[in-house]
Amino acid sequence: MLNNYKTIGILLLAAVILILAVSPVQAAVSGFVARDNDGTYYKYPYKELLDSYALKILGEPSSLYDDYAEKEVYALKDSVNGYIDYQDVLDRFAEAMALGESFDLDSYTESDRAKKAEMPPEIKLARVNDGSLQYSSIRTLSDNPLPDFDPPGRQTPIVGAAGASVEQAQKWAKQNDAHQRLIDIAPEYWSYGEKTGLRPEVLYVQAAHASGFGHFSNGVDPDFNNWAGILRAERNEDSPDNYERFDSPEEGVRAHFNHMIAYVGLKPIGEPHSRYQVVYAQPWAGSVINVDDLSGKWASDENYHIRILYLLDQLKNTVVEDKREKEEKEPAEEKAPDRELAEAKQVAVDVSEVTVLHLRAGPSTDHDILDRLVRGTVLEVVESKGQWLEVITPGKKEGWVHGDYVRPIDLTENPFKERKVVIDPGHGGIDSGAIGITGLLEKEVTLDVAEKLQKMLEEAGASVIMTREGDRSTSNRTRVEVANDSGADVFVSIHANAYSNPESNGTETFYCSNNSNRDASRYLAQQLQRELISELQCRDRGVKTRSFYVLKETEMPSALVELAFLTNKEEEELLRTAEARVGSAEALFKGLEAYFRKYR
């Protein structure tokens, strides 16, 4: 037994590595933090440091360990408790030796007894790449079990369009020292976000939280492909055998989305996993619509939503230099302004390779981001400066956008001139469609809104083809044939929603991604959804893709709208009113106007 405390400290510098070398594969400690004389902190990944230490013993070059050994060890990185004070570990190790007891490092760092180390917001990650030692900046705040963070003043919806890009997500993950598997899976999250209408960034930060940023040091084997830590339907206690297993990383993403779908009340994608049925049977299933509602349901922890909102805030504020940013940074004097753009009174946001266009406080990327504008947003131009335009948004925000991501529009032109629109009032005749909780029939609502929209379009100069006139039965095949035979420019199917849970609510719009009109159909759906949400003020359930027959088989850009839920008391009352029906028709008219101004 050693009694010299200083000797213990010296020996443990290398001994900790040896302790971990014989620890289980799912070791809790994943890295070491050391600081130099200048007060800069460096993190060294455990496995890489162990390999470098082995080279040192063999007399081989070991730049990573040599760099680590020159500094003062400050903390250990634990997958459960974050950064643990190294001096505290020395004390506990010495105490165990003095008492003749064994010391389990992993168990201690995961316990409530372990003392947290105070960390700066960012530290340097040390790694060897192509034989040379390299440093990169990573964040440390996400390791705080309960961050010092003020949640947004309003609730954060789970359903809706993506509010961040894949590139932001991947850079955010890298900054948090994520495993490459989590970085690589990000595009699948955005793909399923588009398919389901769930916001992919919400589920991606959940995956990062549940999987320890892809390191899976929480007892779930990486081979399970279980990004969300989904438990099996039948279990007795927490153990790896009690977690769902999925055949591939992509299947794990689909299961994660289906799991959340049971919470928010949507239809699953494909065959759901067994645990889905357990959640679906809960009395609150279908009513969890905001991140704020997840605590106590997705996780028993009352502060779970704070952690997710904190990580979400980090991700959304991660700045990436994508194609748009690179072109924005070109000095104005090096590129002559476009005459048509400089003289335009109105422009529309026209982004495709990036999710949103940044509205900035000034004419360069050095200025703060004031807002993120989606494709199709019409902006009023105040003035121009080189390739930058000062604009006013529909919400009356003033700022600057880069001219390469907007296009001039002429609001004096009639976008409906020589246009042909097919309007499809859902259901009819013996097919009543959904029936409201007090008896309102879907077929009545859809026909009324369709007829009002027909009148507006015809008065604006468009030709309108109705798939059904009056209250008569019409098959989906007939609806498609009417549309295709007409040679129309666009097809809009009008419906009202229903679900077994009376709390389910909101507006959603669908398009089909399995035909040649995918891009135009998606844009059409986005414009219709945006205007309906603005008019009806219902919950935004987002734009989603489904292979409905009337969308898949029509030969022109097509979209299907679900105005609101007849099975929801408040929304059935809304759809009974003439104001809501006129408003719905006006919203669809405005959405079509925005579509035709783009696809003129």
C-alpha positions as CSV (number, residue, x, y, z in Angstrom):
1,M,0.0,0.0,0.0
2,L,1.2,3.4,-0.9
3,N,1.0,6.2,1.7
4,N,2.8,8.9,-0.3
5,Y,0.0,11.0,-1.8
6,K,2.2,12.7,-4.3
7,T,3.5,9.4,-5.5
8,I,-0.1,8.2,-6.1
9,G,-0.8,11.3,-8.2
10,I,2.3,10.7,-10.4
11,L,1.6,7.0,-10.9
12,L,-2.1,7.5,-11.6
13,L,-1.3,9.7,-14.7
14,A,-0.4,6.5,-16.5
15,A,-2.4,4.1,-14.2
16,V,-5.7,5.5,-15.2
17,I,-5.0,4.5,-18.8
18,L,-4.1,1.0,-17.6
19,I,-7.3,0.8,-15.5
20,L,-9.4,1.7,-18.5
21,A,-7.5,-0.8,-20.7
22,V,-9.0,-3.7,-18.7
23,S,-12.4,-2.0,-18.4
24,P,-15.5,-3.3,-20.3
25,V,-15.9,-2.4,-23.9
26,Q,-18.7,0.0,-23.0
27,A,-16.4,2.1,-20.8
28,A,-18.0,5.2,-19.3
29,V,-14.8,7.2,-19.5
30,S,-14.2,8.2,-23.1
31,G,-11.4,10.8,-22.8
32,F,-9.0,12.9,-20.8
33,V,-8.8,16.7,-20.5
34,A,-5.4,18.3,-19.8
35,R,-4.4,22.0,-19.8
36,D,-1.1,23.7,-20.7
37,N,0.7,26.6,-18.9
38,D,-1.3,29.1,-20.9
39,G,-4.6,27.8,-19.5
40,T,-5.8,26.2,-22.8
41,Y,-7.7,22.9,-22.3
42,Y,-7.2,19.9,-24.6
43,K,-9.3,16.7,-24.8
44,Y,-7.6,13.4,-25.7
45,P,-9.9,10.5,-26.8
46,Y,-9.4,7.4,-24.7
47,K,-8.9,4.8,-27.3
48,E,-6.5,6.9,-29.4
49,L,-4.5,7.8,-26.3
50,L,-4.3,4.2,-25.3
51,D,-3.0,3.3,-28.7
52,S,-0.4,6.1,-28.5
53,Y,0.6,5.0,-25.0
54,A,1.1,1.4,-26.2
55,L,3.5,2.8,-28.9
56,K,5.3,4.7,-26.3
57,I,6.0,1.5,-24.3
58,L,7.2,-0.2,-27.5
59,G,9.6,2.7,-28.2
60,E,7.7,3.9,-31.2
61,P,6.8,7.5,-32.0
62,S,3.7,8.5,-30.0
63,S,2.9,12.2,-30.6
64,L,-0.5,12.1,-29.0
65,Y,0.7,10.6,-25.7
66,D,3.8,12.8,-25.7
67,D,1.6,15.9,-26.2
68,Y,-0.8,14.7,-23.4
69,A,2.1,14.0,-21.0
70,E,3.5,17.5,-21.2
71,K,0.3,18.9,-19.8
72,E,-1.5,18.8,-16.4
73,V,-4.4,16.4,-16.4
74,Y,-7.5,18.2,-15.4
75,A,-10.6,16.1,-16.0
76,L,-12.0,12.8,-17.3
77,K,-14.8,12.8,-19.8
78,D,-17.7,10.5,-18.6
79,S,-20.6,9.6,-20.9
80,V,-23.2,9.9,-18.1
81,N,-22.0,12.8,-15.9
82,G,-19.9,14.8,-18.4
83,Y,-16.5,16.1,-17.2
84,I,-15.3,14.8,-13.9
85,D,-12.7,16.5,-11.7
86,Y,-9.4,14.6,-12.1
87,Q,-8.1,15.5,-8.6
88,D,-11.3,14.1,-7.2
89,V,-10.6,10.8,-8.9
90,L,-7.1,10.8,-7.5
91,D,-8.6,11.3,-4.0
92,R,-11.1,8.5,-4.3
93,F,-8.4,6.2,-5.8
94,A,-6.0,6.9,-2.9
95,E,-8.9,6.4,-0.4
96,A,-9.7,3.0,-1.9
97,M,-6.0,2.0,-1.8
98,A,-5.7,3.1,1.8
99,L,-8.7,1.0,2.8
100,G,-7.6,-2.0,0.8
101,E,-10.6,-1.7,-1.5
102,S,-10.9,-2.1,-5.2
103,F,-11.7,1.0,-7.3
104,D,-14.0,0.8,-10.3
105,L,-13.3,3.9,-12.3
106,D,-16.3,3.7,-14.6
107,S,-18.8,3.1,-11.7
108,Y,-17.4,6.0,-9.8
109,T,-17.5,8.6,-12.7
110,E,-21.0,7.5,-13.4
111,S,-22.1,7.9,-9.8
112,D,-23.6,10.9,-8.0
113,R,-20.5,11.1,-5.8
114,A,-18.3,12.1,-8.7
115,K,-17.3,15.8,-8.6
116,K,-18.0,17.7,-11.8
117,A,-15.2,19.7,-13.3
118,E,-15.8,23.3,-14.3
119,M,-15.1,23.6,-18.0
120,P,-14.8,26.5,-20.5
121,P,-17.4,26.7,-23.3
122,E,-14.9,25.3,-25.9
123,I,-11.7,23.2,-25.7
124,K,-9.3,21.8,-28.2
125,L,-9.7,18.2,-29.4
126,A,-6.3,16.6,-30.0
127,R,-6.0,13.8,-32.6
128,V,-3.5,12.3,-35.0
129,N,-4.5,12.6,-38.6
130,D,-2.2,11.3,-41.4
131,G,0.6,11.0,-39.0
132,S,0.5,14.5,-37.7
133,L,-1.0,15.9,-34.5
134,Q,-3.9,18.2,-35.1
135,Y,-6.3,20.3,-33.0
136,S,-9.9,21.3,-33.5
137,S,-12.4,23.2,-31.4
138,I,-15.2,21.3,-29.7
139,R,-18.0,22.4,-27.3
140,T,-18.3,21.3,-23.7
141,L,-21.6,22.9,-22.5
142,S,-23.7,20.0,-23.8
143,D,-22.2,17.8,-21.2
144,N,-23.9,19.8,-18.4
145,P,-26.7,17.5,-17.1
146,L,-28.9,20.6,-16.6
147,P,-27.6,23.5,-18.7
148,D,-27.9,27.1,-17.5
149,F,-30.3,27.8,-20.3
150,D,-33.4,29.9,-20.7
151,P,-35.9,28.0,-22.9
152,P,-37.7,30.0,-25.6
153,G,-40.7,32.1,-24.5
154,R,-43.0,30.1,-26.8
155,Q,-43.4,26.4,-27.1
156,T,-41.3,24.5,-29.8
157,P,-43.4,22.3,-32.1
158,I,-42.3,18.8,-33.1
159,V,-44.2,18.8,-36.4
160,G,-43.2,21.2,-39.1
161,A,-40.7,22.0,-41.8
162,A,-37.0,21.7,-41.0
163,G,-35.6,24.7,-39.2
164,A,-32.0,23.8,-39.8
165,S,-29.9,22.1,-42.5
166,V,-28.1,18.7,-42.6
167,E,-24.9,20.7,-42.9
168,Q,-25.6,22.5,-39.7
169,A,-26.4,19.2,-37.9
170,Q,-23.2,17.6,-39.0
171,K,-21.0,20.5,-38.1
172,W,-22.8,20.7,-34.7
173,A,-22.2,17.0,-34.1
174,K,-18.5,17.4,-35.0
175,Q,-18.2,20.3,-32.6
176,N,-19.5,18.1,-29.9
177,D,-17.0,15.4,-30.6
178,A,-19.6,13.0,-32.0
179,H,-18.8,9.6,-33.3
180,Q,-18.6,9.5,-37.1
181,R,-21.7,7.2,-37.2
182,L,-23.9,10.0,-35.8
183,I,-22.5,12.5,-38.3
184,D,-23.0,10.0,-41.2
185,I,-26.7,9.3,-40.3
186,A,-27.8,12.9,-40.3
187,P,-29.0,12.9,-44.0
188,E,-31.4,10.0,-43.1
189,Y,-33.0,12.2,-40.4
190,W,-33.6,14.9,-42.8
191,S,-35.0,12.4,-45.4
192,Y,-37.5,11.0,-42.9
193,G,-38.3,14.5,-41.7
194,E,-39.5,15.2,-45.2
195,K,-41.5,11.9,-45.4
196,T,-43.2,12.4,-42.1
197,G,-43.5,16.1,-41.5
198,L,-41.6,15.9,-38.2
199,R,-38.9,18.4,-37.7
200,P,-35.6,16.4,-38.2
201,E,-33.5,18.6,-36.1
202,V,-35.6,17.8,-33.0
203,L,-35.2,14.1,-33.5
204,Y,-31.5,14.4,-34.4
205,V,-30.6,16.2,-31.1
206,Q,-32.7,13.5,-29.3
207,A,-30.5,10.9,-31.0
208,A,-27.3,12.7,-29.9
209,H,-28.6,12.9,-26.4
210,A,-29.7,9.3,-26.2
211,S,-26.6,7.8,-27.9
212,G,-24.0,9.9,-26.2
213,F,-23.3,11.7,-29.6
214,G,-23.1,8.3,-31.3
215,H,-20.6,6.8,-28.9
216,F,-23.3,4.5,-27.3
217,S,-21.6,4.3,-24.0
218,N,-24.9,4.1,-22.2
219,G,-25.3,0.3,-22.2
220,V,-26.9,0.1,-25.7
221,D,-24.7,-1.7,-28.1
222,P,-23.9,0.3,-31.3
223,D,-24.9,-2.8,-33.3
224,F,-28.5,-2.3,-32.1
225,N,-28.8,0.7,-34.4
226,N,-31.1,2.2,-31.7
227,W,-30.4,5.9,-31.9
228,A,-33.3,6.9,-29.6
229,G,-32.7,4.3,-26.8
230,I,-36.1,2.7,-27.6
231,L,-37.0,-0.1,-25.1
232,R,-38.6,-3.4,-26.0
233,A,-42.4,-3.8,-25.5
234,E,-41.8,-6.3,-22.8
235,R,-39.0,-5.8,-20.3
236,N,-38.1,-6.4,-16.6
237,E,-35.1,-4.1,-16.0
238,D,-32.8,-1.8,-17.9
239,S,-30.2,-3.9,-19.7
240,P,-28.9,-4.2,-23.3
241,D,-31.4,-7.1,-23.8
242,N,-34.3,-4.8,-23.1
243,Y,-33.6,-2.4,-25.9
244,E,-35.0,-2.7,-29.4
245,R,-32.6,-4.0,-32.1
246,F,-32.8,-2.7,-35.7
247,D,-31.3,-4.3,-38.8
248,S,-29.5,-1.2,-40.0
249,P,-28.8,2.4,-39.0
250,E,-31.4,3.6,-41.4
251,E,-34.0,1.3,-39.8
252,G,-33.1,2.7,-36.5
253,V,-33.9,6.2,-37.8
254,R,-37.2,5.0,-39.2
255,A,-38.1,3.5,-35.8
256,H,-37.1,6.7,-34.1
257,F,-39.5,8.7,-36.3
258,N,-42.3,6.1,-35.9
259,H,-41.8,6.2,-32.1
260,M,-42.3,10.0,-32.2
261,I,-45.3,9.6,-34.6
262,A,-47.1,7.6,-31.8
263,Y,-46.6,10.6,-29.6
264,V,-47.9,13.3,-32.0
265,G,-50.7,11.3,-33.6
266,L,-49.6,10.7,-37.2
267,K,-49.6,7.5,-39.3
268,P,-46.4,5.4,-39.0
269,I,-44.0,4.8,-41.9
270,G,-44.0,1.1,-42.8
271,E,-44.4,-1.6,-40.1
272,P,-43.7,0.0,-36.7
273,H,-41.6,-1.7,-34.0
274,S,-43.2,-3.4,-31.1
275,R,-42.7,-0.6,-28.6
276,Y,-44.8,1.7,-30.9
277,Q,-48.0,-0.1,-29.9
278,V,-47.2,0.4,-26.2
279,V,-46.9,4.2,-26.7
280,Y,-49.9,4.3,-29.1
281,A,-52.1,2.7,-26.4
282,Q,-51.3,5.5,-23.9
283,P,-54.2,7.9,-23.1
284,W,-52.0,10.9,-24.1
285,A,-50.8,9.4,-27.4
286,G,-51.4,11.8,-30.2
287,S,-51.4,14.9,-28.0
288,V,-47.7,15.5,-27.5
289,I,-47.2,18.3,-30.1
290,N,-44.3,20.3,-28.6
291,V,-40.8,19.5,-27.3
292,D,-42.0,21.0,-24.0
293,D,-44.5,18.2,-23.7
294,L,-41.9,15.4,-23.8
295,S,-40.8,15.5,-20.2
296,G,-42.5,12.8,-18.1
297,K,-43.5,11.0,-21.3
298,W,-40.5,10.4,-23.6
299,A,-38.4,10.4,-20.5
300,S,-39.4,10.4,-16.8
301,D,-37.0,13.3,-16.1
302,E,-39.0,16.5,-15.6
303,N,-36.1,18.5,-17.2
304,Y,-35.7,16.3,-20.3
305,H,-37.2,18.9,-22.6
306,I,-34.8,21.6,-21.3
307,R,-31.8,19.4,-22.4
308,I,-33.4,18.9,-25.8
309,L,-34.2,22.6,-26.3
310,Y,-30.7,23.5,-25.2
311,L,-29.1,21.1,-27.8
312,L,-31.6,22.3,-30.4
313,D,-30.6,25.9,-29.8
314,Q,-27.0,24.9,-30.2
315,L,-27.7,23.1,-33.5
316,K,-29.8,25.9,-35.0
317,N,-27.2,28.5,-34.2
318,T,-24.4,26.6,-35.7
319,V,-23.0,28.5,-38.7
320,V,-22.0,26.7,-41.8
321,E,-20.2,28.1,-44.8
322,D,-22.3,26.5,-47.5
323,K,-22.6,27.5,-51.2
324,R,-24.8,30.4,-50.3
325,E,-22.4,31.7,-47.7
326,K,-19.4,31.5,-50.0
327,E,-21.2,33.5,-52.7
328,E,-22.5,36.0,-50.1
329,K,-18.9,36.7,-49.1
330,E,-17.9,37.9,-52.5
331,P,-17.1,41.6,-52.3
332,A,-19.9,43.6,-53.9
333,E,-17.4,45.5,-56.1
334,E,-16.1,42.3,-57.6
335,K,-19.5,41.4,-59.1
336,A,-21.7,43.8,-60.9
337,P,-25.3,43.9,-59.7
338,D,-28.0,42.4,-61.9
339,R,-30.0,45.3,-63.4
340,E,-33.3,43.5,-63.4
341,L,-32.8,42.6,-59.7
342,A,-31.6,46.1,-58.7
343,E,-34.7,47.6,-60.3
344,A,-37.2,45.1,-58.9
345,K,-39.9,46.3,-56.5
346,Q,-40.6,42.8,-55.2
347,V,-38.6,39.6,-55.1
348,A,-39.3,36.0,-54.0
349,V,-36.9,33.8,-52.1
350,D,-35.7,31.1,-54.5
351,V,-33.5,28.6,-52.6
352,S,-33.1,25.0,-53.5
353,E,-29.6,23.7,-52.4
354,V,-30.1,25.3,-49.0
355,T,-33.0,25.1,-46.6
356,V,-33.5,28.8,-45.9
357,L,-32.2,32.2,-46.9
358,H,-30.7,34.3,-44.1
359,L,-32.2,37.8,-43.5
360,R,-29.2,39.8,-42.1
361,A,-28.9,43.0,-40.3
362,G,-26.5,44.4,-42.9
363,P,-25.2,43.8,-46.4
364,S,-22.6,41.1,-45.6
365,T,-22.3,37.8,-43.7
366,D,-20.5,39.7,-40.9
367,H,-23.9,40.9,-39.8
368,D,-26.3,39.1,-37.4
369,I,-29.0,36.7,-38.8
370,L,-32.4,38.3,-38.1
371,D,-34.6,35.6,-39.7
372,R,-34.6,32.6,-41.9
373,L,-36.8,32.8,-45.0
374,V,-38.3,29.8,-46.7
375,R,-38.6,29.4,-50.5
376,G,-41.4,31.4,-52.0
377,T,-41.5,34.2,-49.4
378,V,-42.3,37.5,-51.2
379,L,-40.1,40.5,-50.1
380,E,-40.5,44.2,-50.8
381,V,-37.3,45.7,-52.0
382,V,-36.2,49.0,-50.3
383,E,-32.8,49.5,-52.0
384,S,-29.8,47.6,-53.3
385,K,-26.1,47.6,-52.6
386,G,-24.0,45.6,-54.9
387,Q,-25.3,42.0,-54.8
388,W,-27.3,42.7,-51.6
389,L,-30.9,43.9,-51.3
390,E,-32.5,45.7,-48.4
391,V,-36.0,44.2,-48.0
392,I,-39.1,44.1,-45.9
393,T,-40.6,40.7,-45.1
394,P,-44.3,39.9,-44.9
395,G,-43.9,40.0,-41.1
396,K,-42.6,43.6,-41.5
397,K,-39.0,42.7,-40.6
398,E,-36.4,44.8,-42.3
399,G,-33.0,43.4,-43.3
400,W,-30.7,42.4,-46.1
401,V,-30.6,39.3,-48.4
402,H,-28.1,38.2,-51.0
403,G,-29.4,38.7,-54.6
404,D,-28.3,35.3,-55.8
405,Y,-31.0,33.7,-53.8
406,V,-34.0,35.7,-54.8
407,R,-35.7,36.4,-58.1
408,P,-37.6,39.4,-59.4
409,I,-41.4,39.1,-59.6
410,D,-43.9,41.5,-61.3
411,L,-47.0,41.7,-59.2
412,T,-48.8,43.5,-62.1
413,E,-48.7,40.4,-64.1
414,N,-51.7,38.1,-63.9
415,P,-50.3,34.7,-62.8
416,F,-53.6,32.9,-63.6
417,K,-53.9,34.1,-67.2
418,E,-54.2,31.0,-69.4
419,R,-53.8,28.7,-66.4
420,K,-55.9,25.6,-66.0
421,V,-56.5,24.3,-62.4
422,V,-58.2,21.0,-61.4
423,I,-60.0,21.3,-58.0
424,D,-60.8,18.0,-56.3
425,P,-63.4,18.2,-53.5
426,G,-62.8,15.1,-51.5
427,H,-65.4,12.4,-51.1
428,G,-69.1,12.9,-52.0
429,G,-72.3,11.0,-52.5
430,I,-72.4,7.8,-50.4
431,D,-68.8,8.5,-49.3
432,S,-69.3,11.1,-46.6
433,G,-65.6,11.1,-45.7
434,A,-64.8,12.0,-42.1
435,I,-67.7,12.7,-39.7
436,G,-67.3,15.4,-37.1
437,I,-68.0,14.8,-33.4
438,T,-71.3,16.6,-33.8
439,G,-72.0,15.3,-37.3
440,L,-70.4,17.7,-39.7
441,L,-69.6,15.8,-42.9
442,E,-66.2,16.2,-44.7
443,K,-67.8,16.0,-48.1
444,E,-69.9,19.1,-47.4
445,V,-66.9,21.1,-46.2
446,T,-64.7,20.2,-49.1
447,L,-67.3,20.9,-51.7
448,D,-68.1,24.3,-50.2
449,V,-64.5,25.4,-50.0
450,A,-63.9,24.0,-53.6
451,E,-66.8,26.0,-55.0
452,K,-65.6,29.2,-53.4
453,L,-62.1,28.6,-54.7
454,Q,-63.5,27.9,-58.2
455,K,-65.2,31.3,-58.2
456,M,-62.1,33.1,-57.1
457,L,-59.9,31.4,-59.7
458,E,-62.3,32.0,-62.6
459,E,-62.7,35.7,-61.6
460,A,-58.9,35.9,-61.7
461,G,-58.8,34.5,-65.2
462,A,-58.0,30.8,-64.7
463,S,-59.9,27.9,-66.2
464,V,-61.2,25.5,-63.5
465,I,-62.1,21.8,-63.8
466,M,-64.0,20.3,-60.9
467,T,-63.6,16.5,-60.3
468,R,-67.2,16.4,-59.0
469,E,-70.2,18.7,-59.3
470,G,-72.5,18.7,-56.3
471,D,-73.0,15.8,-53.9
472,R,-72.2,12.8,-56.0
473,S,-69.9,9.8,-55.6
474,T,-66.7,9.9,-57.6
475,S,-64.0,7.3,-57.6
476,N,-60.3,8.1,-57.3
477,R,-59.8,6.6,-60.7
478,T,-62.3,9.0,-62.2
479,R,-60.8,12.0,-60.4
480,V,-57.4,11.1,-61.9
481,E,-58.8,10.6,-65.4
482,V,-60.6,14.0,-65.3
483,A,-57.4,15.7,-64.3
484,N,-55.2,13.9,-66.8
485,D,-57.6,14.4,-69.7
486,S,-57.9,18.1,-69.0
487,G,-54.2,18.9,-69.6
488,A,-54.3,21.1,-66.5
489,D,-51.3,22.9,-65.0
490,V,-52.0,21.8,-61.4
491,F,-54.2,19.6,-59.3
492,V,-55.4,20.4,-55.8
493,S,-57.4,17.9,-53.7
494,I,-59.3,19.3,-50.7
495,H,-60.0,17.3,-47.5
496,A,-60.7,17.6,-43.8
497,N,-58.9,15.3,-41.3
498,A,-60.0,12.8,-38.7
499,Y,-58.3,10.7,-36.0
500,S,-59.3,8.4,-33.2
501,N,-57.8,10.8,-30.6
502,P,-60.0,13.9,-30.3
503,E,-57.0,15.9,-29.2
504,S,-55.4,15.6,-32.6
505,N,-55.5,18.8,-34.5
506,G,-53.9,21.0,-37.1
507,T,-53.4,21.5,-40.8
508,E,-51.2,19.5,-43.1
509,T,-50.5,19.2,-46.9
510,F,-49.2,16.2,-48.9
511,Y,-47.4,15.7,-52.2
512,C,-46.0,12.6,-53.9
513,S,-42.3,12.1,-54.2
514,N,-42.6,9.1,-56.5
515,N,-43.3,10.8,-59.8
516,S,-41.6,13.2,-62.3
517,N,-43.4,16.3,-60.8
518,R,-41.8,15.9,-57.3
519,D,-40.1,19.3,-57.1
520,A,-43.0,21.3,-58.4
521,S,-45.5,19.4,-56.3
522,R,-43.4,19.9,-53.2
523,Y,-43.2,23.6,-53.9
524,L,-47.0,23.7,-54.5
525,A,-47.6,21.9,-51.2
526,Q,-45.3,24.3,-49.3
527,Q,-47.2,27.4,-50.6
528,L,-50.6,26.0,-49.9
529,Q,-49.6,24.9,-46.4
530,R,-48.0,28.3,-45.5
531,E,-51.1,30.2,-46.6
532,L,-53.5,27.9,-44.8
533,I,-51.6,28.1,-41.5
534,S,-51.5,31.9,-41.9
535,E,-55.3,32.1,-42.5
536,L,-56.7,29.4,-40.2
537,Q,-54.1,29.7,-37.4
538,C,-54.2,26.0,-36.7
539,R,-51.3,23.9,-35.6
540,D,-48.8,23.5,-38.4
541,R,-48.4,19.7,-39.0
542,G,-46.1,20.4,-41.9
543,V,-45.7,19.3,-45.5
544,K,-45.4,15.6,-46.0
545,T,-45.0,13.1,-48.8
546,R,-47.4,10.2,-49.4
547,S,-48.2,8.1,-52.4
548,F,-51.9,8.7,-52.4
549,Y,-53.5,7.5,-55.6
550,V,-54.7,11.0,-56.7
551,L,-51.2,12.4,-56.2
552,K,-49.2,9.5,-57.6
553,E,-51.2,9.0,-60.8
554,T,-51.9,12.6,-61.8
555,E,-49.6,13.8,-64.6
556,M,-49.3,17.4,-63.3
557,P,-48.0,18.9,-60.1
558,S,-50.4,17.9,-57.4
559,A,-51.1,18.5,-53.7
560,L,-53.7,17.3,-51.2
561,V,-54.6,19.6,-48.2
562,E,-56.1,18.5,-44.9
563,L,-57.7,21.7,-43.7
564,A,-58.3,20.7,-40.0
565,F,-59.6,17.9,-37.9
566,L,-63.4,17.3,-37.8
567,T,-62.8,14.9,-34.9
568,N,-61.5,17.8,-32.8
569,K,-64.2,19.9,-31.2
570,E,-62.7,23.3,-31.7
571,E,-61.6,22.6,-35.3
572,E,-65.0,21.1,-36.2
573,E,-66.6,24.3,-34.9
574,L,-64.1,26.3,-37.0
575,L,-65.0,24.5,-40.2
576,R,-68.7,25.0,-39.6
577,T,-68.2,28.8,-40.0
578,A,-68.5,30.6,-43.3
579,E,-65.5,32.7,-42.4
580,A,-63.2,29.7,-42.1
581,R,-64.4,28.3,-45.4
582,V,-64.0,31.5,-47.3
583,G,-60.6,31.9,-45.5
584,S,-59.6,28.4,-46.6
585,A,-60.5,29.2,-50.2
586,E,-58.6,32.5,-50.1
587,A,-55.5,30.7,-48.6
588,L,-55.6,28.1,-51.4
589,F,-55.9,30.9,-54.0
590,K,-52.9,32.7,-52.5
591,G,-50.9,29.5,-52.4
592,L,-51.7,28.9,-56.1
593,E,-50.8,32.5,-56.9
594,A,-47.4,32.0,-55.3
595,Y,-46.9,28.7,-57.1
596,F,-47.7,30.2,-60.6
597,R,-45.4,33.2,-60.0
598,K,-42.6,30.7,-59.6
599,Y,-43.7,28.3,-62.3
600,R,-44.8,30.8,-64.9
